[in-house]
Amino acid sequence: MEFSVESLETPALTKAHLAELLFEQIGLNKRESKDMIDAFFDLISDRLVDGRDVRISGFGNFQIRTKAPRPGRNPRTGEAIPIQARRVVTFHASHKLKDQIQGDGSAE
């Protein structure tokens, strides 16, 4: 099944646009479409908050990385400021997605 996003007015693909595509192209009602998109992103968010990786076959991997504390500097004043340890999300595109972005038709 192929989805068309030609009707999008803005270059960004939003959750509202995804819900609209489900409504138009699959036939779910608008409430079901919105609930499905929200549930999908809630599931991904919950997994990442729990510290677990999310792998979407053919798309890529979202991973949680813990960054160590380090010294930083205020660029305006030059004052040294400690940067606290924190967790960050990283995304690594799959080879299939990378090939599609480069226009290599062999990934389809």
N, C-alpha and C positions, 0 to 999 in steps of 0.2 A: 504494500500500500504506500503510495507516495502522497505527501502533503504539499500543498501549494501555499506559499506565503506571499504571493504577489500582491495581495490586497492590503498588506501592511502599509500604513501611512508613515511610520517612523522606522528608521533603520534598526532600532533595538527590538528584540523579541522579548515581550513581557509575559508574565503569567496570565494577564488578561487576554493577550493575543493567543496564547496557547489554548486557553479555555474556549475562545471563539473558534479556533480551528477545529477543536473536538466537536463543537456544536455544529459547525458547517459541514465538515467532511466525514464525521462518523455518525452523526445523528443523535448524540446524547443531548438531553435538554441542557439549558444554560446553567442551571443549578448543579446538575450532575457533573458537567464539564468543569466548573469552578472547583467543586469539592474534590474531584479526581486530581486536578493539578495541585491544589493545596495539600492533599494527602501525600502526593509524590514528593513534593519539596519538604514537607514536614518529616517524612521518613528519612530522607537524605540528611537533613539538618540534625535530627535526633541521633542518627548513627555517628555523625561527625562530632557532636557534642560529647557522646560517650567515648570518643577516642578511637572509633573503628573506621577503617578505610571504606570507601564506597567505590566499587568497580562497576562500570557500565560497559558491557561488551560492545565493541565497535565504536565507542565514543571516547572513553578515557577513565582515569582514576583520580579520585579526590582523596588526599591523604592529610592527616594531621601531623604537624611537625612541631616539636617543642624547641623554641629558640632560647638560648642561654642568656642570662643577663649580660649586659656589656656597657662600657662607657659610651656616652653620646655627647654631642655638643650642640648648644643652641646656635644656629647659624647666624642669628642677628647679633647676639652679644658675645659669642665665643665661650660662654660659660659652660663648664663641664656639667653634664646632667646624666645620672645613671638611668639606663633603660632597663626596665624590669623584664624578667623572664616571661615569656608568653607562648601561647599556642597559636599557630597559624595554619590555614588551609592552603594546600598546594594542589594544582591540577596538572596532570600529565596526559596529554592527548594520546589516543591509541594510534598505532601505525595506520590503521584504516582511515581514521579521521585526518591524519596528516596527509595521507595520499590524496584524499578527496579535496583537501584545501589546495594542494599543489596542482590539482587538475589531472591526476593520474587515474585514468579510467579503469585500471586493473583492480582497484579496490572494491568495485561494485559487485 
